[in-house]
Amino acid sequence: MADFDAQKKDLMREVRSVLDEVEDLYEKAGDNGSDQTKALKDQLRKKLGNTKSRLSELESTIADKARATAERTDELVREQPYYAMGIAAAAGFIAGILLGRCRG
C-alpha cells in the first residue's frame, strides 16, 4: 500500500509540474495578437483552471477511497483474524506453486 501511495504522489507531483509549466508558458505568452488568439488564450486559461480543480478533486477522492479501504481491511482482519490468515496462507501456497513451476 505504501508503494501505491508513493507512486500516486509521484504521479500527482508530475501532473502538477506539467500544469505549472503550461501555466508559466501561458503567462509568458504575449497579450498582443489577434482577437482569435486572445480567445484561444482565454479558453486555455479556463481549461487549465478546470484541470487543476479536477486534479485536486481526484486526488482527494483517491485518498479518501484508499483510507476507507485500509480501514475496512483493518476491521475485517480484526473481526476475523483466522479468515485473514487463511487467505494469506492460500495466496502464499498458490504463489509457491507458481514459482515452483517457473523454476522447474
Residue pairs with C-beta under 8 A, 6 or more apart in sequence:
1 66
1 70
4 66
5 66
8 62
12 55
12 59
15 55
16 55
19 48
19 51
19 52
19 55
22 48
23 48
26 41
26 44
26 45
26 48
29 41
31 38
31 41
76 83
76 84
77 84
